[in-house]
Amino acid sequence: MVALVSEIHPGDTAVMRLTGLADKDAAFVNDATVSLTDFADEITGVTVTGLTLPLAMNYVTGSDGVYEAVVSHNAAVVLRRWYVATVLAISTDGSRGTWEERVRCSKKRA
């Protein structure tokens, strides 16, 4: 099972996290090339400005298939809008996987 962070706050730096990257045999993959390839408004399909895509997602040392990328506070997201994050993972054997996750832009809670 692969999961992505599904919430972002306007004006804040966020960490986009992919968890549980695994191969067809359910073994965690810790040496893939992973990137956030698109981050777009769910309704319009327009890519959010303020990001340089693709954005590399780095392996978290000592984890089981966890990768992270920092999303700049400059990302032009709008409160109460939904976005779609697209992630591409390519393993060392050339296997590829692409995932999309809905991301909500919400007000930061204390």
C-alpha positions in Angstrom: 0.0 0.0 0.0 1.3 3.4 -0.9 0.0 6.5 0.8 0.7 10.2 0.3 0.2 13.2 2.6 -3.2 14.5 1.8 -3.3 18.0 3.3 -1.5 21.3 2.6 -1.8 24.8 4.1 -1.5 28.0 2.2 1.7 29.9 2.8 3.4 27.0 4.7 6.2 24.8 3.7 4.9 21.2 3.6 6.5 17.8 3.4 5.0 15.5 0.8 5.5 11.9 2.1 5.1 8.6 0.2 5.0 5.7 2.6 5.2 2.0 2.0 6.7 1.8 -1.5 7.0 -1.9 -2.2 7.6 -4.2 -5.2 5.3 -6.9 -6.6 6.5 -9.3 -3.9 5.5 -6.8 -1.1 9.2 -6.1 -0.3 9.9 -2.5 0.6 11.8 -0.6 -2.0 14.4 1.8 -0.6 16.5 2.6 -3.7 14.0 3.9 -6.2 14.0 7.2 -8.0 10.8 8.9 -6.8 9.5 12.3 -7.8 6.4 14.5 -7.5 5.7 15.0 -11.2 2.6 17.1 -11.0 0.5 19.0 -8.5 -2.6 20.4 -10.1 -6.0 21.9 -9.3 -8.5 19.0 -9.2 -11.2 20.9 -11.1 -9.2 22.9 -13.7 -6.2 20.5 -14.1 -3.9 23.5 -14.0 -0.5 22.8 -12.4 0.1 24.9 -9.2 2.6 27.7 -9.7 5.5 28.3 -7.3 6.9 24.8 -7.6 9.7 23.4 -9.7 8.5 20.1 -11.1 9.4 17.3 -11.1 10.4 17.5 -7.5 12.7 14.8 -6.2 11.4 12.7 -3.3 14.3 11.5 -1.2 14.4 8.1 0.6 14.2 8.5 4.4 17.2 6.6 5.8 16.3 3.6 7.9 12.6 3.5 6.8 10.6 1.0 5.0 9.9 2.5 1.6 9.3 6.1 2.8 10.2 9.0 0.5 9.8 12.7 1.2 9.9 16.0 -0.7 9.6 19.6 0.6 6.9 21.6 -1.1 7.7 25.3 -1.0 5.6 27.8 0.9 5.5 29.6 -2.5 3.1 27.0 -3.9 0.1 29.0 -5.1 -2.6 26.9 -3.3 -6.0 28.3 -2.4 -7.9 27.6 0.8 -10.6 24.9 0.6 -9.5 23.8 -2.9 -8.6 20.2 -3.8 -5.5 19.3 -5.7 -4.1 16.1 -7.3 -0.5 15.1 -6.5 1.1 12.7 -9.0 4.1 10.7 -8.0 6.3 8.5 -10.2 8.6 5.8 -8.8 11.1 3.9 -10.9 12.9 1.0 -9.3 16.5 0.0 -10.0 15.2 -2.9 -12.2 13.2 -0.4 -14.3 9.8 -1.2 -12.9 7.6 1.9 -12.8 4.6 3.0 -10.7 2.5 6.1 -10.8 0.1 7.2 -8.1 -2.4 10.1 -7.7 -3.6 11.4 -4.4 -6.2 14.1 -3.6 -4.7 16.8 -1.5 -6.9 19.3 0.4 -5.8 22.9 1.1 -7.0 23.7 4.6 -6.5 26.3 7.3 -3.7 25.2 9.7 -5.0 24.1 13.1 -3.3 24.9 16.4 
